[in-house]
Amino acid sequence: MARNNKTIVVAICGASGSVYGVRLVAALLREGVPVHAILSHAGVYVLSHEMGYDPQSRFQDFLAGYGADTKFLKNLTVFSQDDIAAPAASGSFCHAGMVVVPCSMKTLAAVAAGYADNLINRACDVSLKEKRSLIMVPRETPLNMIHLENMTRLARAGAVILPAIPSFYSFPGTLEALVDTVVARILDHLGVVHNLAVRWGD
Ligand SMILES: Cc1cc2nc3c(=O)[nH]c(=O)nc-3n(C[C@H](O)[C@H](O)[C@H](O)COP(=O)(O)O)c2cc1C
C-alpha cells in the first residue's frame, strides 16, 4: 500500500554508514513523503567524518547535495536527540513508520531495554507500543551474543531488523547504487512507492 502522504521518522545514529540514512531521507523527500529526521550526537559526528557534513550547517542544505529535490525540502523537519518534546516522542503523533538508519549497537541496546533517555530511543519505544512500523538498520561486525539477543528481543517486540547488508546481484556500479540496494528494501517495508533499485525478475 502506498502511504506517500504521511510522515516517516528517520533517526540517524552514530554507526558507520551515515550514507544509508542520508540517501533514505533524500529518497523519501523525492517521493513527496514528509520526514522528521532525528540526529544523535554521535550520528552528527560520524556524518561529518564519513560525508563531510559541517555540524554548524543546516542538515537541509547538506541534503540538497545528495539528491533531495529542493522543492521537497520544506517537507523535512530536523530534530536533535535532545528534542525530547518533539512530535515523535508522543503516541498521539500518527506517523507512517520509523527507521533507525544506521542503528548503533548502543541505540539497539537502549531500545531493547526500553531505556528511553533521548528522542530516538523514546520514539522507537513509542512506535513499538503503538504498533507502528519500526525498522532498525543495525551496522556492526562481527556481532556478539548481546547484539544478537537485543535484535531478537526487538524482533519479538514487533520491530523489523533490516541490517545494512547491501546486495550485489543487480551489479550496482557505484557506491550510491550499492547503498540504494538497502535503501530500496527499507522503502519497500515502509510501503513507499519508488523505483530506486532494479528488482529481481524485472
Ligand atoms: C567513526 C565511527 C564509527 C562507528 N561505527 C559504529 C558502528 O558501525 N556500529 C556501532 O554500533 N557503533 C559505531 N560507533 C560507535 C557509536 O558512535 C557509539 O557507540 C555511540 O555512543 C552511539 O550513539 P548513538 O546510538 O546515540 O548514535 C562508531 C563511532 C565512530 C566514531
The ligand as an SDF file (V2000), in Angstrom:
LIG
                    3D

 31 33  0  0  0  0  0  0  0  0999 V2000
   33.6810    6.7000   13.0410 C   0  0  0  0  0  0  0  0  0  0  0  0
   32.8350    5.8950   13.9870 C   0  0  0  0  0  0  0  0  0  0  0  0
   32.2010    4.7620   13.5220 C   0  0  0  0  0  0  0  0  0  0  0  0
   31.4030    4.0000   14.3630 C   0  0  0  0  0  0  0  0  0  0  0  0
   30.7920    2.8900   13.8470 N   0  0  0  0  0  0  0  0  0  0  0  0
   29.9650    2.1640   14.6300 C   0  0  0  0  0  0  0  0  0  0  0  0
   29.2630    1.0600   14.0800 C   0  0  0  0  0  0  0  0  0  0  0  0
   29.3870    0.7090   12.9080 O   0  0  0  0  0  0  0  0  0  0  0  0
   28.3990    0.4020   14.8880 N   0  0  0  0  0  0  0  0  0  0  0  0
   28.1880    0.7680   16.1880 C   0  0  0  0  0  0  0  0  0  0  0  0
   27.3780    0.1260   16.8670 O   0  0  0  0  0  0  0  0  0  0  0  0
   28.8570    1.8140   16.7400 N   0  0  0  0  0  0  0  0  0  0  0  0
   29.7310    2.5200   15.9950 C   0  0  0  0  0  0  0  0  0  0  0  0
   30.3980    3.6040   16.5320 N   0  0  0  0  0  0  0  0  0  0  0  0
   30.2130    3.9170   17.9650 C   0  0  0  0  0  0  0  0  0  0  0  0
   28.9620    4.7470   18.2390 C   0  0  0  0  0  0  0  0  0  0  0  0
   29.0610    6.0020   17.5920 O   0  0  0  0  0  0  0  0  0  0  0  0
   28.8040    4.9440   19.7680 C   0  0  0  0  0  0  0  0  0  0  0  0
   28.5120    3.7050   20.3830 O   0  0  0  0  0  0  0  0  0  0  0  0
   27.7520    5.9620   20.1150 C   0  0  0  0  0  0  0  0  0  0  0  0
   27.6290    6.0300   21.5220 O   0  0  0  0  0  0  0  0  0  0  0  0
   26.4170    5.6260   19.5210 C   0  0  0  0  0  0  0  0  0  0  0  0
   25.4690    6.5900   19.9620 O   0  0  0  0  0  0  0  0  0  0  0  0
   24.0430    6.7730   19.2860 P   0  0  0  0  0  0  0  0  0  0  0  0
   23.4360    5.4270   19.1630 O   0  0  0  0  0  0  0  0  0  0  0  0
   23.3130    7.6420   20.2530 O   0  0  0  0  0  0  0  0  0  0  0  0
   24.2540    7.4380   17.9880 O   0  0  0  0  0  0  0  0  0  0  0  0
   31.2310    4.3820   15.7200 C   0  0  0  0  0  0  0  0  0  0  0  0
   31.8610    5.5300   16.1810 C   0  0  0  0  0  0  0  0  0  0  0  0
   32.6580    6.2660   15.3430 C   0  0  0  0  0  0  0  0  0  0  0  0
   33.3580    7.4920   15.8860 C   0  0  0  0  0  0  0  0  0  0  0  0
  1  2  1  0
  2  3  1  0
  2 30  2  0
  3  4  2  0
  4  5  1  0
  4 28  1  0
  5  6  2  0
  6  7  1  0
  6 13  1  0
  7  8  2  0
  7  9  1  0
  9 10  1  0
 10 11  2  0
 10 12  1  0
 12 13  2  0
 13 14  1  0
 14 15  1  0
 14 28  1  0
 15 16  1  0
 16 17  1  0
 16 18  1  0
 18 19  1  0
 18 20  1  0
 20 21  1  0
 20 22  1  0
 22 23  1  0
 23 24  1  0
 24 25  2  0
 24 26  1  0
 24 27  1  0
 28 29  2  0
 29 30  1  0
 30 31  1  0
M  END
$$$$
